[in-house]
Amino acid sequence: MRITPLDIQQKQFPMRFRGFDVDEVYSFLELVREELEELLRENASLKEQLNRADNQLQEYKNMEVTLRETLMTAQQMVEDYKTNARKEAELILKEAELKADNMIKEAQEKVVKIHEDIVDLKGIRRHFKEEIKRLIDSHLKMLEFDKEREGEESGEV
């Protein structure tokens, strides 16, 4: 059974011969009642503070969990960005290498084509020289033939 300040205040003691001083007993009981009321108020206040502290602690724990999850998510995002950046860099590098290889191949093909063109032009030049030489020889022969005919015509006369 719990005793309340009201129980203390309403407690009646029977009168007996040669008993305690009733006024002192009631004064003491009033003092005990007041002290008990103060203790009960303080206890209620402390319980309320404890509840607030527990609630605040729970909020902090929830915040901690949220912060940890956020941190883990941020770290995962950073790792994903790094991985994607590496992959993209590798892809760009491979594309650049392919372009470089294609440019080198095209340049080599152009060199071969120019070489072929040079060989063709040399052949054309040689053929052209031979044709000019034949033409000159033919003209020289015609000139000689004309000279001989002129000499025969002038010698006959």
Rosetta silent file (secondary structure, phi, psi, omega in degrees, C-alpha in Angstrom):
SEQUENCE: MRITPLDIQQKQFPMRFRGFDVDEVYSFLELVREELEELLRENASLKEQLNRADNQLQEYKNMEVTLRETLMTAQQMVEDYKTNARKEAELILKEAELKADNMIKEAQEKVVKIHEDIVDLKGIRRHFKEEIKRLIDSHLKMLEFDKEREGEESGEV
SCORE:     score description
SCORE:     0.000 S_00000001
   1 L     0.000  132.053  179.729    0.000    0.000    0.000 S_00000001
   2 L   -93.747  142.013  179.756    1.360    3.409   -0.979 S_00000001
   3 L  -101.383  131.351  178.754    1.012    6.308    1.354 S_00000001
   4 L  -105.319  161.992  176.731    0.023    9.647   -0.131 S_00000001
   5 H   -57.435  -32.441  178.768    0.396   13.090    1.431 S_00000001
   6 H   -65.402  -38.888  177.365   -3.407   13.113    1.826 S_00000001
   7 H   -60.035  -41.855 -178.984   -3.193    9.846    3.821 S_00000001
   8 H   -66.920  -42.370 -177.820   -0.682   11.458    6.140 S_00000001
   9 H   -65.539  -36.814 -175.691   -2.781   14.586    6.514 S_00000001
  10 H   -91.633   -0.006 -177.859   -5.962   12.665    7.301 S_00000001
  11 L   -66.579  130.502  177.855   -4.376   10.144    9.659 S_00000001
  12 L  -113.795  136.969  177.477   -6.065   10.177   13.048 S_00000001
  13 L  -110.697  135.228  179.081   -4.482    8.740   16.121 S_00000001
  14 L   -70.585  149.203 -179.197   -6.638    7.509   19.017 S_00000001
  15 L   -83.841  137.350  177.084   -6.155    9.250   22.332 S_00000001
  16 L  -137.073  161.247 -179.912   -4.626    7.271   25.172 S_00000001
  17 L   -72.319  134.185 -179.267   -3.591    8.043   28.551 S_00000001
  18 L    58.446   42.319  177.298   -0.069    9.261   28.728 S_00000001
  19 L   -91.779 -166.395 -179.200    0.305    9.258   24.981 S_00000001
  20 L   -72.945  161.737  174.881    2.191   11.595   22.684 S_00000001
  21 L   -71.790  118.286 -174.266    1.599   15.294   22.452 S_00000001
  22 H   -62.021  -41.826 -179.538   -1.112   15.469   19.818 S_00000001
  23 H   -62.932  -41.069  179.613   -0.021   18.867   18.472 S_00000001
  24 H   -67.318  -40.287  179.164    3.563   17.689   18.023 S_00000001
  25 H   -61.837  -46.849 -177.920    2.431   14.512   16.276 S_00000001
  26 H   -68.907  -33.960  175.983    0.198   16.492   13.919 S_00000001
  27 H   -64.279  -43.979  179.799    2.936   19.083   13.312 S_00000001
  28 H   -64.888  -42.011  178.928    5.362   16.303   12.538 S_00000001
  29 H   -62.512  -38.902  177.361    2.843   14.605   10.255 S_00000001
  30 H   -63.307  -41.627  178.068    2.271   17.938    8.453 S_00000001
  31 H   -63.481  -43.676  178.503    6.033   18.277    7.972 S_00000001
  32 H   -63.977  -40.540  179.100    6.267   14.701    6.672 S_00000001
  33 H   -61.884  -45.455 -179.760    3.300   15.367    4.353 S_00000001
  34 H   -62.973  -43.845  179.024    4.927   18.489    2.948 S_00000001
  35 H   -62.440  -42.356  179.991    8.244   16.691    2.468 S_00000001
  36 H   -64.775  -41.712  177.297    6.482   13.767    0.806 S_00000001
  37 H   -60.225  -44.086  179.102    4.596   16.147   -1.505 S_00000001
  38 H   -61.735  -43.450  178.495    7.886   17.834   -2.424 S_00000001
  39 H   -63.759  -40.448  179.589    9.510   14.457   -3.063 S_00000001
  40 H   -66.851  -41.112  176.260    6.571   13.333   -5.188 S_00000001
  41 H   -62.756  -44.526  179.580    6.687   16.586   -7.223 S_00000001
  42 H   -63.514  -40.323  178.762   10.444   16.220   -7.632 S_00000001
  43 H   -62.822  -44.300  178.954   10.000   12.557   -8.595 S_00000001
  44 H   -63.527  -41.463  179.216    7.337   13.494  -11.181 S_00000001
  45 H   -63.076  -44.069  179.539    9.590   16.266  -12.500 S_00000001
  46 H   -64.783  -38.802  176.659   12.542   13.875  -12.738 S_00000001
  47 H   -62.604  -41.250  178.939   10.379   11.283  -14.522 S_00000001
  48 H   -65.002  -42.158  177.750    9.292   13.951  -16.991 S_00000001
  49 H   -63.177  -40.615  178.520   12.918   15.009  -17.527 S_00000001
  50 H   -62.631  -42.721  178.193   13.877   11.377  -17.984 S_00000001
  51 H   -62.053  -44.550  177.755   11.111   10.905  -20.575 S_00000001
  52 H   -61.704  -42.902  179.572   12.268   14.024  -22.438 S_00000001
  53 H   -63.783  -41.730  177.459   15.868   12.826  -22.276 S_00000001
  54 H   -61.787  -44.070  178.666   14.815    9.368  -23.519 S_00000001
  55 H   -62.365  -43.631  179.922   12.857   10.955  -26.366 S_00000001
  56 H   -65.148  -40.621  177.363   15.788   13.203  -27.247 S_00000001
  57 H   -60.355  -42.666  178.555   18.153   10.231  -27.072 S_00000001
  58 H   -63.069  -41.235  177.361   15.869    8.314  -29.435 S_00000001
  59 H   -60.916  -44.333  179.414   15.821   11.295  -31.807 S_00000001
  60 H   -62.892  -39.444  177.566   19.622   11.432  -31.710 S_00000001
  61 H   -63.522  -41.965  177.937   19.817    7.695  -32.394 S_00000001
  62 H   -63.053  -42.094  177.918   17.445    8.136  -35.339 S_00000001
  63 H   -62.034  -40.720  179.859   19.569   11.039  -36.585 S_00000001
  64 H   -61.472  -44.833  178.839   22.689    8.905  -36.223 S_00000001
  65 H   -61.150  -45.083 -179.967   21.111    6.107  -38.259 S_00000001
  66 H   -62.231  -44.279  179.086   20.008    8.612  -40.908 S_00000001
  67 H   -63.324  -41.190  178.103   23.469   10.199  -41.015 S_00000001
  68 H   -62.138  -44.730  179.320   25.140    6.801  -41.315 S_00000001
  69 H   -63.178  -41.461  179.118   22.808    5.816  -44.137 S_00000001
  70 H   -63.642  -43.723  178.771   23.409    9.164  -45.838 S_00000001
  71 H   -62.003  -43.483  179.468   27.162    8.773  -45.450 S_00000001
  72 H   -63.848  -41.103  178.460   27.042    5.241  -46.842 S_00000001
  73 H   -63.724  -43.502  179.685   24.921    6.437  -49.766 S_00000001
  74 H   -63.406  -42.736  178.447   27.315    9.318  -50.426 S_00000001
  75 H   -62.855  -40.935  178.979   30.318    6.977  -50.295 S_00000001
  76 H   -64.436  -40.453  179.079   28.597    4.583  -52.690 S_00000001
  77 H   -63.290  -41.771  178.977   27.792    7.469  -55.038 S_00000001
  78 H   -61.570  -45.033  179.155   31.434    8.605  -54.949 S_00000001
  79 H   -62.856  -41.816  178.045   32.592    5.084  -55.746 S_00000001
  80 H   -62.039  -43.801  178.961   30.040    4.845  -58.569 S_00000001
  81 H   -61.828  -42.196  179.179   31.189    8.214  -59.960 S_00000001
  82 H   -62.051  -46.186 -179.047   34.823    7.081  -59.790 S_00000001
  83 H   -61.953  -46.258  179.519   34.006    3.814  -61.526 S_00000001
  84 H   -63.602  -39.454  179.413   31.972    5.578  -64.213 S_00000001
  85 H   -64.676  -42.181  177.945   34.701    8.176  -64.706 S_00000001
  86 H   -62.184  -45.577 -179.716   37.316    5.433  -65.111 S_00000001
  87 H   -62.214  -42.781 -179.918   35.123    3.573  -67.600 S_00000001
  88 H   -65.064  -40.891  178.513   34.436    6.763  -69.520 S_00000001
  89 H   -63.275  -42.118  178.010   38.133    7.630  -69.557 S_00000001
  90 H   -62.879  -41.732  179.609   38.976    4.154  -70.836 S_00000001
  91 H   -63.649  -45.297  178.652   36.305    4.461  -73.503 S_00000001
  92 H   -61.326  -42.668  179.621   37.596    7.878  -74.601 S_00000001
  93 H   -62.796  -43.359  179.219   41.144    6.507  -74.674 S_00000001
  94 H   -64.506  -41.321  178.077   40.081    3.517  -76.786 S_00000001
  95 H   -62.596  -41.541  179.067   38.171    5.779  -79.172 S_00000001
  96 H   -64.458  -40.225  178.377   41.207    8.040  -79.463 S_00000001
  97 H   -64.331  -42.665  178.450   43.442    5.041  -80.139 S_00000001
  98 H   -62.886  -42.687  178.003   41.032    3.786  -82.825 S_00000001
  99 H   -62.210  -43.303  179.795   40.931    7.239  -84.426 S_00000001
 100 H   -62.691  -44.004  178.492   44.712    7.433  -84.321 S_00000001
 101 H   -60.974  -43.667  178.414   44.997    3.965  -85.860 S_00000001
 102 H   -63.053  -41.565  179.808   42.520    4.938  -88.585 S_00000001
 103 H   -64.419  -41.334  178.135   44.391    8.167  -89.289 S_00000001
 104 H   -64.452  -43.705  179.296   47.687    6.284  -89.519 S_00000001
 105 H   -60.711  -45.560  179.196   46.099    3.675  -91.795 S_00000001
 106 H   -62.692  -41.064  179.274   44.625    6.401  -94.032 S_00000001
 107 H   -63.729  -42.096  178.669   47.969    8.195  -94.118 S_00000001
 108 H   -64.201  -40.022  178.275   49.748    4.962  -95.058 S_00000001
 109 H   -63.967  -39.081  177.544   47.169    4.310  -97.777 S_00000001
 110 H   -64.831  -40.071  178.048   47.732    7.848  -99.083 S_00000001
 111 H   -61.935  -44.706  178.879   51.496    7.285  -99.083 S_00000001
 112 H   -61.581  -44.193  179.878   51.020    4.059 -101.044 S_00000001
 113 H   -62.019  -44.573  178.382   48.671    5.844 -103.476 S_00000001
 114 H   -62.551  -40.366  177.683   51.120    8.724 -103.911 S_00000001
 115 H   -60.921  -45.191  177.807   53.895    6.196 -104.471 S_00000001
 116 H   -61.486  -42.279  178.157   51.785    4.438 -107.094 S_00000001
 117 H   -61.961  -40.014  178.538   51.008    7.803 -108.696 S_00000001
 118 H   -62.947  -45.237  179.214   54.722    8.632 -108.784 S_00000001
 119 H   -61.199  -44.158  178.546   55.508    5.295 -110.410 S_00000001
 120 H   -61.012  -44.883 -179.913   52.692    5.887 -112.931 S_00000001
 121 H   -63.717  -37.716  177.029   53.921    9.417 -113.653 S_00000001
 122 H   -63.671  -40.364  178.072   57.480    8.139 -114.123 S_00000001
 123 H   -64.071  -44.014  178.546   56.150    5.563 -116.581 S_00000001
 124 H   -61.614  -43.184 -179.803   54.168    8.256 -118.412 S_00000001
 125 H   -62.138  -44.992  178.863   57.268   10.519 -118.484 S_00000001
 126 H   -61.619  -45.891  178.785   59.429    7.703 -119.831 S_00000001
 127 H   -62.029  -42.495  179.646   56.801    6.863 -122.437 S_00000001
 128 H   -62.324  -41.346  178.374   56.443   10.577 -123.292 S_00000001
 129 H   -62.319  -43.012 -179.729   60.254   10.887 -123.662 S_00000001
 130 H   -63.540  -41.844  178.971   60.329    7.857 -125.912 S_00000001
 131 H   -63.579  -43.720  178.580   57.504    9.284 -128.024 S_00000001
 132 H   -62.969  -41.685 -179.977   59.252   12.644 -128.278 S_00000001
 133 H   -62.628  -43.390  177.461   62.502   10.884 -129.189 S_00000001
 134 H   -62.957  -42.106  179.777   60.710    8.871 -131.895 S_00000001
 135 H   -62.598  -45.057  178.658   59.006   12.004 -133.101 S_00000001
 136 H   -63.114  -45.657  178.715   62.322   13.878 -133.204 S_00000001
 137 H   -59.324  -43.018  179.969   64.002   10.938 -134.938 S_00000001
 138 H   -63.307  -42.258  178.674   61.156   10.765 -137.387 S_00000001
 139 H   -67.000  -38.940  177.416   61.409   14.497 -138.065 S_00000001
 140 H   -62.146  -43.091  178.585   65.174   14.244 -138.424 S_00000001
 141 H   -62.605  -40.286  178.251   64.747   11.445 -140.899 S_00000001
 142 H   -64.709  -40.850  178.656   62.200   13.525 -142.774 S_00000001
 143 H   -62.975  -43.417  179.029   64.589   16.478 -142.749 S_00000001
 144 H   -64.446  -42.653  178.357   67.411   14.285 -144.034 S_00000001
 145 H   -61.885  -42.463  177.556   65.147   12.810 -146.609 S_00000001
 146 H   -63.031  -39.290 -179.865   64.100   16.333 -147.668 S_00000001
 147 H   -64.663  -44.749 -178.783   67.767   17.356 -147.814 S_00000001
 148 H   -64.082  -41.528  178.280   68.628   14.417 -149.943 S_00000001
 149 H   -66.434  -38.836  178.651   65.742   15.133 -152.242 S_00000001
 150 H   -67.100  -40.699  178.794   66.717   18.761 -152.455 S_00000001
 151 H   -66.252  -35.505  179.115   70.292   17.739 -153.142 S_00000001
 152 H   -73.330  -38.481  179.624   69.217   15.382 -155.848 S_00000001
 153 H   -69.622  -39.715 -178.832   66.923   17.917 -157.349 S_00000001
 154 H   -78.543  -26.938  177.312   69.576   20.596 -157.319 S_00000001
 155 H   -78.129  -23.923  178.508   72.252   18.178 -158.530 S_00000001
 156 H   -79.290  -32.668 -174.997   70.195   17.051 -161.445 S_00000001
 157 L   -76.385    0.000    0.000   69.553   20.346 -162.741 S_00000001
